Amino acid sequence: MTKYLDSLSQILNIGNSESGLKFIQQITKKIVQQYHLECVFIARISNDKETMMTDSIYLDQQYLNNLQYQFKSMPCSNVFQYRSVCMIHPSENKSIEFQNQQFASYIGAPLMGHKGDVIGVLVGLCKNGFQNPDELKMIFNILSNRISVEFERMSNEYTLRQLNEKLETLVYDRNRELNKVSEELQHKDSLLEQRYQENLILIRLLCHDLVNPLSIISMCTEFLQDQENLDENNVKILDRINRSCSNMNKIINTVRELQSLMSGKKKFNKSPVSIDEIFEYTKSIFQEQLNDKSISLILEKDKNSTFVITVEKQSFINNVLSNLISNAIKYSEPGSIVTIKVHENDHELELTIKDQGIGMDEELIKNMFLYDKKANRPGTRGESGNGFGMPLVKLFLDLNNIKFKVESKAIEIHPENHGTNFHLYIPKAA
């Protein structure tokens, strides 16, 4: 018994690495030789449970391949009913006829599918009585279990191959779609890049062509302003022309600076700069406007403290702080106060530009940083704006890695307590 089980173990190991048919043939041949049987075969049952089909039958020391016959002609009912090994001895039944031969003894074991159903049978036939029937019954039980696993493996491999083929088809089709989309995107990217470059050239040309006429207009107005005997109305007109030329020059310079930054020609280099220096410089820029509306600009901080921040100095002063203070002056009533308040936290400085102006409602606050939304309105003296100031503020705040928050109370809703607080959270110098 031990010797046979060793041989059986070797056969099963061979079966793990070779084809199912060869594996089955080796098993059946070994059983025939070991137990002096005339016929051992494995049969699959048709779906209608009427026909048994075999890949290989070992009979009379030769293999017969691809045979089928009526299921009812073999005594398999007990095997399928009890799902266990069934053995019939010569004294209990008439002889079994198979392939024109008579067999006195029959042994069958069920082959199970993954759903627990019987999908086939392992059959052994003998012309005389079985030798060692208990041992043969145990071996048939072991083999039927192992063959069931082998059938299941083959079935799973076939299913897996089908799934892989479908998956490969799906992947191929999806890759074709993705490649097509990628080509379309690359084409669109190329068109966008082309249009972007064309727009850059157009903007450069416009800026260049506008500077000369504006310079001529400024020179002419300055010449006319120097003339004597100008009436008050003409003086106001010339002054308005000069201010308009100045504003247009500022817009042109801002556009040029943005182009330089976006094209990489100008490096965005941050450096330490003190709050006191920034305040004094900014105050000098707006001194005339402050005087004109009798507005006070004050810096509120600890007198003994020197606060230093890390920013790109020119963009922070000219594009961030100047726009915020200009708006604070524009929307404040004459005689009011604009405050720059500095408060130190652990890793940043909170710089707040606070005014007592007419304030903003929620809709204005929501749209004030968008280029395509009209979010500006006339100042307290009818001052106008171009609508680009706050979007530029947002752009340069992001470039300087500065977070911000806006709080505002509109005069229409809060007539007694109105104004705007613009909080900047600026990284401190290392």
Beta strands, then each sheet from edge to edge (+ up, - down):
strand 1: 39-45
strand 2: 51-59
strand 3: 62-70
strand 4: 86-88
strand 5: 96-98
strand 6: 101-103
strand 7: 105-112
strand 8: 118-126
strand 9: 271-274
strand 10: 296-300
strand 11: 308-311
strand 12: 337-344
strand 13: 348-354
strand 14: 403-409
strand 15: 419-427
sheet 1: 3+ 2- 1+ 8- 7+ 4-
sheet 2: 5+ 6-
sheet 3: 9+ 11-
sheet 4: 10+ 12+ 13- 15+ 14-
end
